[in-house]
Amino acid sequence: CRVPNGYIGLKNIITGFRNTTQQSYYMSETLKYLYLLFVDSSVIPLDKYVFNTEAHPIKKKYNSN
């Protein structure tokens, strides 16, 4: 949820009870995935790189063709 100083989560979606902190992974992971969705494919060519579960690019050692 957007709040004046950042983003927080909901503890209960029915009552709207909110957390009081922003999770550390929001900036490091969520925004990284958002960036990867919209970045030009030439920045990180997918024929040369794969991504681990935290979206870190890892260079392929061989071509799968």
Wavefront OBJ file of the C-alpha trace (Angstrom):
o trace
v 0.000 0.000 0.000
v 1.215 3.485 -0.821
v 1.647 5.699 2.231
v 3.144 9.218 2.415
v 6.671 7.938 3.197
v 6.897 4.750 1.149
v 5.050 1.439 0.822
v 3.727 -0.972 3.448
v 1.824 -4.224 3.506
v -1.552 -5.108 4.913
v -1.708 -7.507 7.866
v -5.434 -8.050 7.306
v -7.067 -7.167 3.998
v -10.583 -7.390 5.422
v -10.050 -4.857 8.224
v -7.380 -2.863 6.391
v -4.962 -3.221 9.332
v -1.547 -2.139 8.049
v 2.038 -3.028 8.885
v 4.090 -0.189 10.333
v 7.242 -0.842 8.283
v 8.268 -1.102 4.662
v 9.777 -4.490 3.842
v 13.424 -4.347 2.783
v 12.849 -6.558 -0.255
v 10.408 -4.081 -1.796
v 13.143 -1.881 -3.230
v 15.678 -4.631 -3.888
v 13.417 -7.168 -5.584
v 10.044 -5.755 -6.571
v 11.435 -2.698 -8.327
v 14.144 -4.830 -9.970
v 11.464 -7.045 -11.543
v 9.518 -3.984 -12.644
v 12.662 -2.551 -14.268
v 13.349 -5.839 -16.071
v 9.852 -5.847 -17.544
v 10.373 -2.513 -19.269
v 14.118 -2.322 -20.003
v 15.223 -2.659 -23.626
v 16.318 -6.238 -24.324
v 19.722 -5.056 -25.536
v 20.658 -3.958 -21.970
v 20.624 -7.548 -20.702
v 20.378 -9.904 -23.700
v 18.391 -12.990 -22.711
v 20.293 -15.178 -25.151
v 23.441 -14.552 -23.063
v 22.040 -14.267 -19.516
v 19.618 -16.070 -17.220
v 18.198 -14.749 -13.961
v 18.199 -16.432 -10.580
v 15.150 -16.274 -8.293
v 16.163 -12.825 -7.042
v 16.584 -11.486 -10.600
v 20.372 -11.384 -10.550
v 21.727 -11.867 -14.086
v 24.059 -14.826 -14.556
v 26.040 -15.161 -17.764
v 25.419 -18.414 -19.631
v 28.454 -20.603 -20.120
v 27.113 -22.143 -23.300
v 24.420 -21.595 -25.893
v 21.432 -23.966 -25.688
v 20.865 -23.981 -29.495
l 1 2 3 4 5 6 7 8 9 10 11 12 13 14 15 16 17 18 19 20 21 22 23 24 25 26 27 28 29 30 31 32 33 34 35 36 37 38 39 40 41 42 43 44 45 46 47 48 49 50 51 52 53 54 55 56 57 58 59 60 61 62 63 64 65
